[in-house]
């Protein structure tokens, strides 16, 4: 990575409720591509469709703020596994130097944009805990030991799960190789709204729990991610925390 890219800072990350994004003043400027519209219409539940649309709007807003101009960028996706467009890793065709990532769950969406590779994931707690088979498939032996002995195993597993999902988004692992990467050296601190920063090899992890939205989130990048706010207007809305 060249010196200029290093000087641009880490990726900008935004997280918000789906309905808050859809009501945002800038949302009316964003148009889904034909492929995005077709995918949105395939959802059987209206809530799922709105979460999908909100995530695709939020990543556009995130990219606009990063670029510093109201560009309403076009979003595309490409799957390296099957070689088809329309799903898989998102990118901006008109801004190939910008990396983007998005995630959505029930009522909550997250997005990131930056000049460094980035992955973001958001999940809601699963109160019934994780199936032992899932633990075996997702975690290393050291991670399973760490999770099983945690004061709140379900919460500890969720944090490692979103980290692994973010690693998929950034291209470091796949669904089949999640258990090949050992993150047991990272803290499983009780974030409770505070930001938890850690390092793994060349990657910067940013973990936090959004108490208002009831969600657990993580952003991972080769540069330290910075968290912004949906309510802060303009391209300079990102704030270093």
N, C-alpha and C positions, 0 to 999 in steps of 0.2 A: 504494500500500500504506500502511495507516495506521500511526501510531507504535507502537501496541500490538504489531502483528505484527512490526515491525522489532526490538522488544525481546526477542522470543522466541528469537532465535538461529537459526542455520542448520539445515537438515535433518539428521536422524540417519541414518547409513548403517551397515548391517551386511553382512558378507560371511562365508560359512562353507561348509564342505563339506556337501553335500546330506544325507549320512547323519548328520552331527552335528546338523543341524537336526531331522531326523526323530526323533532320540533325545533331544532337548531336553526337560526336565521339563514345560515349558509346552505342548509340541506336542499333548499329549493333549487339551487344552481346545479346540483349533481344529477346526471343522467346515467342510468345503468346502460351498459352495452346490451346488444340483443342477446348475447349468450348469458349474461347475468340475469336479464329479465326472464329468459326461459327457465333458468335454474330456480329463480325465485318462485315462479308459478308452479313448480313441481311439488312444493311443500304442501302437504295436506292440511296442516294446521296454520292458521293465520298468524299465530304468535311466532312460529318458526320462520315464516316468511319475513315478518317484520324484523326479527333478529338478524337474518341474513342481509337484508337491505341496509339496516343500520350499520352493520360491520363494514359493508362496502362503501357506505357514505363516510364513516369515520376515518377509514384509511385514506380517503381522498382529502379530507380536512387536514389530517396529520401531514400528508405530503405537501399540501399548500402552505402550511405553516413552516415546514422545513425549507421550502423553496423561497418563501418570503413574498409570494405573489398569489393573487386569486386565480390560479390556473385551471381549476376544475379538471385535474388530470384524468386521462383515460386509464382504466385498470384492466389488466389482462391476467390470465393464469395459464401455466404450462405444467404438465405432468411429465417428469422425466422417466417415470416407470413405464407409462404406456405411449408416450410420445404425442399425446393429444393436447390440444388447447381447450380452455374452458373450465378446467379444474386443476388442482395442484398448486404449485408455488406461485404467488401473485407477483406481478412486476408492472412497471410503468413503461409502456412502449416509447413514449416521448421523452422519458428521462431515464435512460439506461444506467446512469451513475447512481440512482437512488434505489435503495433496498427498502422493501415494504413487507409487512406481515400483518395478519388480522386473525381474530378469533371471536367466536360468539357462543354464548350459552343462553339459558333461559333468562331473558330480560337484561342481559349484560353483554356488552361488546368491548373489545380492546383492539388497538391498532398501533403500529409503529412505523416510522419512516426515518431513514438515515443514510449517510454516505458510507456506512459500514454494514456488513451482513447482520441481520437481526431476526429474531424469532420471538413471538409473544403468544401467551396462552392464558385463558381465563376459564375457571371451572367453579361450580358450586359444590358445597360439601355434600358428601354421600353419607348419610347418618347410619346406614347399615354396615359401613365398613367395606373393605375390599375382599373379594373372593381370594382364597389361598392360591388358586390357579393363576389369577391375575398378578398377584405378588411374585410368583415364580417366573412369570413371563416378562415382567416389567423391571424388576429389581435384581441387583446382584445379591449374593449371599450376605455381604457386609451391610448393604442397605436394608435387607429384610431384618437382620439382627437389630439394626438401629431403630427401625420402625416398630417392631414388635415390643421393644423395651421402652418405647417412648410413653410419656404420661398420657398422651392422646394419640394412639396409633392411627386412627382414621385421619386425623389432621396431618400427622407426619407423612402418611402415605400420599395424601393429596398434594402436599408440597413437592414431594419427589415426582409425583405424576405430572404436575404442570411443568416442572423443570424438564422432564424427559420429552413432553409434548413440544415444548419450546425448542429443544434440540432437534426435533424432527423438522420444525418450521425453518430452522436455520441451516438444515441440511447435514447435521453431524451424525444423526442416527436415523433408522427407519423403524417401522412398527415391529419388524422382525429382529432388530438389533438393540432394542432399548436396554436389555439386560447386559449388554456388552460394555456399557459405560458406567463406571462406579462413581457416584456422587456422594458417597457416605462421608467424605471429608468436608462437605458443606454443612453449615449450621442449619438446624431445624428449629430455630428460635421462634418463640411466639410473637409473630410480627404485630398482630392486633393494631393495624393501621399504620404502624411505623415501617420504614423502609429497611429491608435487610439486604445488605450488599455482600457479595462474596465472589471469589475467583475460582475458576477451574481451567487449568492449562492457560490457553490464550483468551478465554471467555470471561466476560463480566456478567454476573447474575444480579438481577434486581428483583427481589421477592417482596410481596406485601399482601395484606388482607384488607380489602375494602369493607369496612364494617357497615357502611350505609347500603352498599349493594349486596352484601353478604357473600362476596366472592373472593377466591384466592387467585392471585395473578403472579406471573413471572415474565420478565423480559430478559433476553440473553443476546449479547452482541460482543464483537471484538473490541468495542469501545464502550465505556460506561454509559448505560441508558439514562435518560433524563425524563422525569415525569412532568407532564403538562396538565392543564385543566381545560375541560370543554368550555367553561364559562369565561375563560380569558380570551378576549378577542385579538385578532391580528396575528401576523406571522411571528411576532416577537413574544408570543404568549408562553413559550416554553420556559420553565423555570428549573434551574439546577437545584437539586435537593441533596 
